[in-house]
Amino acid sequence: MLPFLLAMALKELLTPLRVITPIIGKADKRSAEPLAQDAVVKELEKVSKEIDPIIVSILSHNIKDAHLREAVIYQMLAGGKRLRPALALFSARACGGKANDTLNAAAGLEILHNYTLIIDDIIDNSVIRRGKPTVWNKYGTNITQCLGIYYAAGIFRAAELSPHGQKISRIFSETMKTVSEGEVLDILMEETPKDEPYIKANRPEKISVEDYFQMVSKKTAALLEASCHVGAVCAEAGDKETQALRDFGYSIGIAFQIQDDILDMFGDEKKFNKKIGKDIQEHKRGNIVILYATSELKGERKNRLMDILHSITPSDQEIAEALDIIKSTTALGKAKSLGEKFVEKAKASLNVLPDNTYRSMLNMLADFILSREK
């Protein structure tokens, strides 16, 4: 699968930007887009109401101290879309599976996702997530690292409670390793590297779009692929259906990260719940918008953007300047075009599944990935 992605990336770099028809249809159908988004949001809210008590129960298991219990579940109560458990539940139902057979595994996926966010916030020194203090900012890094162990334990307790526990546990363990590899690659792609021996020894001098795909396929896409895979396993789906769902999850995972990169540069800060230009502040080279912009820019403007990315503590004014430079390029259009291609590929992979309500919900989720504003 990865060679295909790398070939696509090269083609994007070597061909001029093209106008691509929006995924949801032509302009006269645009009025239907908000309705589709509302439907997806409502379905995700339903999943949240169903899955959140299970998550809290799993994480709180055998914790007697009330203060510790509050700290353990803090990250989960901070919010989130619950996209990953929704993917597992809809994938299972699309293949004729039962929701009750999937709920615990779906909860494990959300615990795994939030475990990675806790670690990510420590690495990036992020103080706010979802409009609230990050776990380490609220409780300190020492306690937060201990809290992370509860999440690791909760992931496998969720698998144990699932009907296909051994298979689910194997998916969880492999996904955790893959996501960790992606996180390492993301750290190595920082323009101003952290002062650590491994980073100094392994940091690449240049970052290509192929490198970007390798990183996001592990850091982001692997977990969405695992979510669909878990749903297929819980439904006891056939090999053909299982592979189709995994391909779907993988492709929307790439699209999800592309949209995150776009929102980091061009989003509405109030809706996104994160500071715009955060990847610039954190010296990230592994952002598709930044990669496209730097490949297009030349001379003084390129040098100025790189100077800001190299700055240890860029000011708000410098971040705004960098964003203006990026906006002067065609990077946004290229990134949107690429995201749309992956959504199209994801939806095409579902054609082998039965034509039912839950296959339609997966298609709507794919469109939602690129239309979301947070």
C-alpha positions in Angstrom: 0.0 0.0 0.0 2.8 2.5 0.9 4.5 2.3 -2.6 1.2 3.5 -4.1 1.1 6.4 -1.8 4.7 7.4 -2.5 4.0 7.2 -6.3 1.0 9.4 -5.9 3.0 11.9 -3.9 5.7 12.2 -6.5 3.0 12.7 -9.2 1.5 15.5 -7.2 4.9 17.2 -7.0 5.7 16.8 -10.7 2.4 17.9 -12.2 0.7 21.3 -12.0 -2.2 21.9 -9.7 -5.5 20.8 -11.1 -9.1 21.7 -10.2 -10.8 18.6 -8.9 -14.6 18.2 -8.7 -15.6 18.2 -5.0 -16.2 14.8 -3.5 -19.8 15.5 -2.6 -20.8 16.5 -6.1 -21.2 19.5 -8.2 -21.9 23.1 -7.1 -25.7 22.6 -7.2 -25.4 20.0 -4.5 -23.4 22.1 -2.1 -26.5 23.1 -0.1 -26.8 19.4 1.0 -23.3 19.4 2.6 -24.3 21.0 6.0 -27.1 18.5 6.3 -24.7 15.6 5.8 -22.3 17.1 8.3 -25.1 17.5 10.9 -26.1 13.9 10.4 -22.5 12.7 11.0 -22.2 14.9 14.1 -25.4 13.5 15.5 -24.3 9.9 14.9 -20.9 10.6 16.5 -22.7 12.1 19.5 -24.8 8.9 19.8 -21.6 6.8 19.7 -20.1 9.0 22.4 -23.1 8.6 24.7 -22.9 4.8 24.3 -19.2 4.4 24.5 -18.1 6.9 27.1 -19.5 5.1 30.1 -17.7 1.9 29.0 -14.4 3.8 28.6 -14.8 5.3 32.1 -15.6 1.9 33.5 -12.6 0.3 31.9 -10.2 3.0 33.0 -11.6 3.2 36.5 -11.4 -0.5 37.1 -10.0 -1.3 40.6 -9.0 2.4 41.3 -10.0 3.0 44.9 -8.6 6.5 45.3 -11.1 9.2 44.1 -8.4 11.8 43.3 -6.5 9.3 41.2 -9.7 8.1 39.4 -10.5 11.8 38.6 -7.0 12.2 37.1 -7.1 9.0 35.1 -10.4 9.8 33.4 -9.7 13.6 32.9 -8.5 13.2 29.4 -11.6 11.2 28.3 -14.0 13.7 29.9 -12.3 16.6 28.0 -14.2 15.7 24.8 -13.4 14.4 21.4 -15.2 13.3 18.2 -15.2 9.5 19.0 -14.4 8.9 15.4 -12.4 5.7 15.9 -15.1 3.8 17.9 -17.6 5.0 15.4 -15.5 3.5 12.6 -15.4 0.2 14.5 -19.1 0.1 15.2 -20.2 1.2 11.6 -17.7 -1.2 10.0 -19.0 -4.1 12.1 -22.7 -3.2 11.4 -21.9 -2.8 7.7 -20.8 -6.4 7.6 -23.9 -7.7 9.6 -22.2 -7.7 13.0 -23.8 -6.7 16.3 -23.0 -3.5 18.2 -22.8 -5.3 21.5 -20.0 -7.5 20.2 -18.0 -4.4 19.2 -18.5 -1.9 22.1 -15.6 -2.9 24.3 -13.2 -3.1 21.5 -14.4 0.2 20.2 -13.8 1.7 23.7 -10.3 0.3 23.6 -9.6 2.1 20.4 -10.6 5.4 21.9 -8.5 4.7 25.0 -5.5 4.0 22.7 -6.1 7.2 20.7 -6.2 9.3 23.9 -3.1 7.5 25.2 -1.2 8.7 22.1 -2.6 12.3 22.6 -1.3 12.3 26.2 2.1 11.4 25.1 2.0 13.8 22.1 1.1 16.7 24.3 4.2 16.0 26.5 6.5 15.8 23.5 5.1 19.0 21.9 4.8 20.8 25.3 1.2 21.6 24.4 -0.7 23.3 27.2 -4.2 23.3 25.8 -6.2 20.5 24.1 -9.9 20.7 23.3 -10.1 24.1 25.0 -8.8 22.6 28.4 -5.4 22.2 30.0 -3.6 19.2 28.7 -3.1 16.3 31.2 0.6 17.1 31.9 -0.2 20.8 32.2 -2.9 20.0 34.8 -1.2 17.2 36.8 2.5 17.5 35.9 4.7 15.3 33.7 5.6 12.8 36.4 2.0 12.0 37.4 1.0 12.1 33.7 3.5 9.4 32.8 2.0 7.2 35.5 -1.5 8.0 34.3 -0.4 6.8 30.9 0.2 3.3 32.3 -3.5 3.1 33.2 -4.4 3.8 29.6 -2.0 1.1 28.4 -3.6 -1.3 30.8 -7.1 -0.2 29.8 -6.4 -0.9 26.1 -5.8 -4.5 26.8 -8.6 -4.8 29.3 -10.9 -3.6 26.6 -9.6 -6.4 24.3 -10.0 -9.0 27.1 -13.7 -8.0 27.4 -14.3 -8.4 23.7 -15.6 -11.7 22.1 -12.6 -11.9 19.9 -10.1 -10.8 22.5 -7.0 -12.5 21.2 -7.3 -11.1 17.7 -8.3 -7.6 19.0 -5.3 -7.6 21.4 -3.0 -8.4 18.5 -4.4 -5.6 16.5 -4.0 -3.2 19.4 -0.4 -4.2 20.1 0.7 -3.9 16.5 -1.1 -0.6 16.1 0.6 0.9 19.2 4.0 0.0 17.9 3.2 1.4 14.5 1.8 4.7 15.9 5.0 5.0 18.1 7.1 4.6 15.0 5.2 7.4 13.4 5.6 9.6 16.4 9.4 9.1 16.3 9.4 10.0 12.6 7.4 13.2 13.3 9.9 14.2 16.0 12.8 13.6 13.6 11.1 15.9 11.1 11.2 19.0 13.3 13.2 21.9 11.8 14.7 22.8 15.2 15.4 19.4 16.7 15.2 18.5 20.4 18.6 18.1 22.1 18.6 14.3 22.4 21.2 11.8 21.2 18.8 9.6 19.1 17.4 12.6 17.3 20.8 14.1 16.6 22.0 10.8 15.2 18.9 10.0 13.0 17.5 13.3 11.9 17.2 13.6 8.1 18.6 16.7 6.4 15.8 17.0 4.0 12.1 16.0 4.2 10.3 14.9 1.0 6.6 14.2 0.5 7.4 10.5 0.4 8.8 10.9 4.0 5.6 12.7 5.0 3.5 9.8 3.8 5.6 7.3 5.6 5.2 9.3 8.8 1.4 9.9 8.6 0.7 6.4 7.4 2.1 5.2 10.7 1.2 8.1 13.1 -2.4 8.7 11.9 -3.6 6.3 9.3 -2.6 3.1 11.2 -5.1 3.7 14.0 -8.0 4.5 11.7 -7.2 1.4 9.7 -7.1 -0.6 12.9 -10.5 0.8 13.9 -12.1 -0.6 10.7 -10.2 -3.8 11.1 -11.5 -4.2 14.6 -15.1 -3.8 13.4 -14.5 -6.4 10.7 -13.1 -8.9 13.2 -16.0 -8.3 15.7 -18.4 -9.0 12.8 -16.5 -12.1 11.7 -16.3 -10.6 8.2 -14.7 -12.4 5.3 -11.2 -11.6 4.0 -12.5 -9.5 1.1 -14.7 -7.4 3.3 -12.0 -7.1 6.0 -9.4 -5.9 3.5 -11.8 -3.4 2.0 -12.5 -1.9 5.4 -8.8 -1.7 6.3 -8.2 0.1 3.0 -11.0 2.5 3.7 -9.6 3.3 7.2 -6.1 3.7 5.9 -7.1 6.1 3.1 -9.4 8.3 5.3 -6.5 8.3 7.9 -4.3 10.0 5.4 -7.1 12.4 4.4 -7.7 13.1 8.1 -4.1 14.1 8.7 -4.0 16.3 5.5 -7.1 18.1 6.8 -5.5 18.5 10.2 -2.4 20.1 8.5 -4.7 22.4 6.5 -6.6 23.5 9.7 -3.4 24.2 11.5 -2.6 26.7 8.8 -6.0 28.0 7.7 -8.5 27.0 10.4 -10.8 29.1 12.6 -9.1 29.1 16.0 -12.3 29.2 17.9 -13.7 26.2 16.0 -10.4 24.3 15.8 -9.8 24.7 19.6 -6.0 25.0 18.8 -3.7 27.9 18.1 -3.5 28.5 14.3 0.1 28.1 13.1 1.0 25.7 16.0 3.1 23.5 13.6 5.1 26.6 12.7 5.6 27.3 16.4 6.7 23.7 16.9 9.1 23.7 13.9 7.2 20.9 12.1 8.4 20.0 8.7 6.0 17.1 8.6 3.0 19.2 7.5 1.8 18.8 3.9 1.0 22.5 3.5 4.4 23.5 4.7 6.1 20.9 2.4 4.2 22.1 -0.7 4.9 25.7 0.2 8.6 25.3 0.7 8.9 23.3 -2.6 7.3 26.2 -4.5 8.9 29.2 -2.8 12.2 30.6 -3.9 14.6 33.3 -2.9 13.9 35.7 -0.1 10.4 34.5 0.8 11.6 30.9 1.1 14.6 32.0 3.2 12.3 34.0 5.5 9.9 31.1 6.0 12.8 28.8 6.8 14.2 31.4 9.3 10.9 31.5 11.1 10.7 27.7 11.2 14.3 27.6 12.6 13.4 30.2 15.3 13.5 28.6 18.8 10.5 30.7 20.0 8.8 32.4 17.0 6.7 35.4 18.0 3.0 35.7 17.1 4.0 38.3 14.6 6.5 35.9 13.0 4.0 33.1 12.9 1.5 35.4 11.2 4.2 36.4 8.7 4.9 32.7 7.9 1.3 32.0 7.4 1.0 35.0 5.0 4.0 33.6 3.0 2.4 30.1 2.9 -1.0 31.7 1.8 0.8 33.3 -1.2 1.5 29.9 -2.6 -0.7 27.2 -4.1 0.0 24.8 -1.2 -3.6 25.0 0.2 -5.1 24.0 -3.1 -2.7 21.2 -3.6 -3.3 19.8 -0.1 -7.1 20.0 -0.6 -6.8 18.2 -3.9 -4.7 15.4 -2.4 -7.1 15.0 0.5 -10.0 14.6 -1.9 -8.2 11.9 -3.8 -7.7 9.9 -0.7 -11.4 10.3 0.2 -12.4 9.1 -3.3 -10.1 6.1 -2.9 -11.5 5.3 0.5 -15.1 5.4 -0.7 -14.3 3.3 -3.7 -12.9 0.5 -1.5 -16.4 0.1 0.2 -18.0 -1.1 -3.1 -17.5 -4.7 -2.1 -19.6 -4.3 1.0 -23.4 -4.8 1.1 -25.3 -1.6 0.2 -26.8 -0.8 3.6 -27.3 2.1 6.1 -23.9 1.6 7.8 -22.0 1.5 4.5 -23.7 4.9 3.8 -22.6 6.1 7.2 -19.0 5.2 6.4 -19.2 7.1 3.2 -20.6 10.1 5.1 -17.8 9.9 7.6 -15.3 10.0 4.7 -16.8 13.2 3.4 -16.9 14.6 7.0 -13.1 14.1 7.3 -12.4 16.9 4.8 -15.3 19.2 5.7 -14.7 19.2 9.5 -13.4 22.4 11.1 -11.9 20.9 14.2 
